[in-house]
Amino acid sequence: MQANIRQLKANLSSYVKKASEGQAVTVNVHNRPIARIVPFKASASLASLAQLSGIRWNGGKPVGLPQGESMRKGVSLSTWVKQGRR
């Protein structure tokens, strides 16, 4: 299905509904395709991800990253970044 920008602005909800029903909508400007509205595919469930090899989850919250560095007093940000890149 195709729609020009004027049609899309006037009937956006109907085009979004058609996309949610599985139909892709191509948006044209001056008869050139510039965008597509496509159905959103649901991501994999946690159960299916847990069955993949190499993945373990104990059901708890993730721990997160270790505490990062803090800047010393009297050191500018640019100097601190330059030192970290060496």
Secondary structure, 3 states (H helix, E strand, C coil): CEEEHHHHHHCHHHHHHHHHCCCCEEEEECCEEEEEECCCCCCCCHHHHHCCCCCCCCCCCCCCCCCCCCCCCCCCHHHHHHHHHC
